Amino acid sequence: MKLYISDLHFGHKNIIRSDNRPFSSLDEMDSKMIELWNIKENPDDDVLIVGDVCCRNSKPPHWYLAQLNGHKHLVLGNHNAVVLKDKKCERYLDSISELK
């Protein structure tokens, strides 16, 4: 199955308030989003992440990606420079591309 998602913003504390996300803490948000992802995405699914995997996170980006099911394909967003700097992310992303 092909699935699409964007603007996860793992590790971004301010996104809870600004997007009115129903979480009381950053740890709760990150763990619940990982849990929900893995309920929905199967290991064989192709998942197109359209930008902004994480932002202002204290954990390295590969920490989040390693826990997510599926073949992940990242389309770079404005908050993904941190992903490009983390060379371990390449293990967990099947592709990285710019928006076309």
C-alpha positions in Angstrom: 0.0 0.0 0.0 1.1 3.6 -0.6 0.5 6.0 2.2 1.2 9.8 2.5 1.9 11.9 5.6 3.5 15.3 6.3 4.5 17.6 9.1 5.1 15.0 11.8 7.4 17.4 13.7 8.7 14.7 16.1 10.5 16.3 19.0 9.0 19.7 18.5 7.5 20.8 21.8 5.9 24.1 20.5 4.0 22.2 17.8 1.7 20.7 20.5 0.4 24.2 21.3 0.6 25.8 17.8 -1.2 22.8 16.1 -3.5 22.2 19.1 -2.3 18.6 19.4 -4.0 16.6 22.2 -0.8 15.8 24.2 0.3 17.0 27.6 4.0 16.4 26.9 6.6 15.9 24.1 7.3 12.4 25.2 3.6 11.5 25.1 3.2 13.0 21.6 6.3 11.2 20.2 5.4 7.9 21.7 1.7 8.1 20.7 2.5 9.1 17.1 5.0 6.3 16.7 2.4 3.8 18.1 -0.3 5.1 15.8 2.1 5.0 12.8 3.0 1.4 13.5 -0.7 0.4 13.8 -1.5 1.9 10.4 1.7 1.2 8.4 2.8 -2.3 7.7 6.5 -3.2 7.2 5.9 -3.6 3.4 4.0 -0.3 2.9 5.6 2.6 1.0 5.2 5.8 3.0 5.8 9.1 1.4 6.7 11.6 4.1 6.1 15.1 2.6 8.4 17.2 4.7 9.2 17.9 8.3 9.9 14.7 10.1 11.3 16.4 13.1 12.1 19.9 14.4 14.0 21.2 17.3 14.3 17.7 18.6 16.7 16.6 21.3 16.9 13.0 20.0 18.6 12.4 16.7 16.3 12.0 13.7 17.3 8.4 13.1 15.9 7.5 16.5 12.4 8.3 15.3 12.8 6.8 11.8 14.2 3.5 13.2 11.0 2.9 15.1 8.6 3.5 12.2 7.2 0.7 10.0 7.3 0.8 6.2 9.6 1.8 3.4 10.0 5.5 4.1 10.5 8.0 1.3 11.2 11.6 2.4 10.4 14.7 0.4 12.4 17.4 2.0 10.5 20.1 3.9 11.8 23.3 5.4 12.6 21.6 8.7 14.6 18.7 7.4 18.2 20.0 7.4 18.7 18.1 10.6 17.7 14.8 8.8 20.3 15.5 6.1 23.0 16.1 8.7 22.3 12.8 10.5 24.0 10.2 8.2 22.3 7.3 10.2 19.0 8.4 8.7 20.1 6.9 5.3 19.6 3.4 6.8 15.9 4.1 7.5 15.0 6.1 4.4 14.5 4.3 1.1 14.8 7.7 -0.7 15.2 11.4 -0.1 14.1 13.9 -2.7 13.2 17.5 -3.1 9.7 18.7 -3.9 9.2 18.6 -7.7 
